């Protein structure tokens, strides 16, 4: 029987809406055999997720999604199979979380200046973990009637040149990949089709990514169109990179992204789980 992988998901530890335990249960119900929990800049939910996955017979890949600044653009890099006790990784993530906390307070201040008070407190009420992110502001603004949807909030308030926008100052590519390597993980570019790069810029980024120790890229993603998948598969093959697949699931509020519903990788793409450093073997899945 085929093994069903979903190597990109989020819980309440960052900006998802399910607890780690609820996320694992939902993935199991959806037919996922191997799930990576990859919360933004934190490994806080991994212990709880692992406790639930074990009796269900699911394999949990401990992961993280690290925010990176590259040429004035924010890129997300997944660390798959990381040791969450690794000191360099945790020190790096701690610095990112400190910036996230400051950014959340600054978003609240800027929205207040734009005539929408108490947004920081409102966002905090939607956050269940230690991180307050833009999605929590979005849920608050929707609940207060300032927008019709989370997507609408981002367009009107939280992107460049809008009142609640605060630019990111994240990890360097070199630092992020050093932390992942120190933690024994595999570095994978998350949803590369989402960044709006030209083909030449994306190839340049992937070249630097590989020079720093990166090994893979998401070909299948919940935010990739069919055209994105075709283009990313061709790029993955031409760059001799490993291919990954992940829903980028954040919760049932986004019904177009479902756990256990990912298509198979296109022909000719070597899966990241065939790496000799992959933490879960096929024997363990039998």
N, C-alpha and C positions, 0 to 999 in steps of 0.2 A: 504493500500500500504506500502511496506517496506521503511524504512528510510535509505538513503545512507550516510554513514559517511566517512570522510577522515580527520584523526586527526593528520596529520603531513605534513606540506607544508612550502615552503620558497618563499620569495619575494626579491626584490632588497634591502630591508632593511638589508639583510645579503648577501647570495651568490646565491639567485635566480636571474632569468633574467627578470621576469615580475614585474611590479609595484604591490603594494598590491591591487589596484583597478583592474588591469588586471588579477591578479590571481583569485580574487573572481569571476569576469565575466567568466573566463575560467572554473572554478569549477562549476558554475551554468549551463553553456552550456553543461558540461559533466554529469550533472544529480546529482551532489552532493547536499544533503540537509543540512548537517552539516559539516562545514569546520573549522579546527583549523589552524590558522596561527602560526607557531612555528619557527620563525627565530632564528638563532644562537646568543645567548647571548645578544639579544636586543628585545624590544617590540615596536620599533620605528614605524613599519608599521601598528599597530593594529587600530589606530583611522581612518586612511584612509580606511582600509579594512571594518571596521564596517559601515562606511557611505555608502558604495556601497552595502553591503550585505542586509541592512535593506529594501530598496525598492524592491530588487529582491525576498524578502520572504525567503532568506537563513538565517540560523543560523550560526553566526561566534562565535567560541569558542576562546577567547583570550588565547594565549599560548606563550611558549618560549622553545627553546632547549638549555639547559645549558651544557657546557663542563665541565667534571669532570675528575680528575686524581685519579685513583684507582690502587694501586700496579703497578705503572709505566706504566699504560695503560690508554688511553683516552677513556672514556665512555660518551655517550650522554644521558641526562635525560630530558624528556619532562615535562613541567609544564602545565597542561591543566586547563583552567578555572581560570587563575590568574588575580588578580587585578593589572593592570599595574601601578597604582599610589602607590603601596606599597613601602614604603621607604627602608626596608631591602632588598627587591628584587632589586630595582634599584641601591642601593649602591653596592650590590654584582655584578650585571651585569656591572656596571661602571668599577669595578676593572678588570673584564675579558676583557672588551673592551680596557682598557689601555694596557693589555698584548698583545691583538691581534694587536694593532697598533705597538707596539715595535717589535713583531714577523714579521709583514709584512716588516718593515724597515730592519730587520736582514736578512730575506730571500733575499731581494734585494741586500744587501751587499754580501751575500755568492754567489749568482748567478753572481754578478759582478766579484768576485774573480775567478770564474770558467770561465770567458771570455764572459759572457752575460750581458752587461751593460744596465742601464736604465730600469730594470725590475720593480722596485718599482713604478716609474712614469707610466709605462705601465699598471701595475695592477690597479693603482688608476683610470686610464681612463676607466676601465671596471666596476668599483664600482660606484653604484648610491646612496648608503646609506653611513652611517658613518663607516661601517666595510669594511676593505680590507682583504680578505681571500685568501687561497691557490687557490681556484677556479678562482679568478680574475687573479692570476699569470698564471694559466693554460690557460685561454682564451688568454691572451697576448702572451704567448709563441707559441700557435698554430697560432695566427694571424701573428706572425713574422716568421713563418716557421721553428721553432725549434722542432716541434713535429707534428704528424698527427692528434692527438685527445687529449682531456682533460685527458682521461684515460692514454694515452701514456706519457703525461707530468708528472703525478703523479708517474708512474713507473720509469721514467728516472731521475727526478729532485727533487721530493718533499717528498719521503719516506725515511726511515732510511738508512743511509750510502750513500745517494745521495747528490749532491752539494747544493741543496736548502733546505735541511731538517733542521728544528728547532724544538726541542722537546717541547711539550706543558707543561705548568705549570698552571693547571686549578684549579677550585674549588675542595675542598674536598667533598666527598659524603655527609657527615654530614651537611656542610654549604649549599650545593645546595638544599638539601631537606628541610632545615630550611627556606630558602628563599621562596621556593614554598609553604610550609605550611603557612608561615606568610602572603603570598598573597592569601590564600584561595584556592589554586590549588591542583590538584591531580598529584602525581609524577608517571611517567611511563617510563620504560626503553625503549629507542629507539633501533630499529633493533638489538636485542640481538644476532641474528644468525650471525651478521657481524664481531664480535670481535675475532673470531677464538679461543675462550676459550675451554678448555677441559670441559666435562660435569661436573666434580667435581668442577672446578674453577668457572664455571657459577653458579652452585648451591650455592657455598660459597658467591659469589657476591650478588646473589639475597637474601640470608639470611641477609647480612649486609644491603642491600637496604631496606628490610622490617623492620629491627630493627630501621632504621633511619626514618621510616614513609612512605616509598614507598608502592604503592598499586597495580601497574599494570605493564604490559610488552606488547610490540608490538608482536603479533602473526603473523598478516598479515603486511608485509612491502614490499615496492617496491624493496628492495634489498634482500628479502628472496626467496630462491628457494622453490619448493614444499616440498623437504625434510626438509628444515629449518622450514617451517610452521608446518609440522607434529611433528617435535621434539619440537618446541616452544609451541605448543598446549599441548602436553603431560606434559611438564615442568610447564606450566602455571597452569594446573589442579592440578598437584602434589604439587605445592607450594601454592595453594589456593590464587592465584593472579587474579586480573581482567585482561581481555584481551582487547587489543586495536588494531586498524587497521589504517594504514596511508601509503600513497603513497611515502612520502619523495620527493614530486615533487619539482623540481628546475626550470623547464622551458621546452619549447617545443624542445630544443636542444637534449633532452634525450627521443626520441620517444617511447622507451620501457617502460617508466613510464608515465601512463596517468591518469588524474583526472577522477574520477567516474568509474574506471574499477577494483575496488578491489573485490576479492571474499568474500563470507560470512565467518564469523568466524567458525571454526570447532565445531562440536557438543561437548557439555559439557563445553565449555568455557563461563564464565560469562562476558558479555561486560562491559567495564568501564562506559558506559553511563547508566548502571543500578545501579550504585552507588547512595546512597542517597545524596551524595555531588555533583552529576553531575549538571552543571549549566543550562542545557537545558532540559526541560521536554517534554514528548511526546505531552502533550496538546498544548504546544507552537508550535509544528510542524504541527498541524492539520489545 
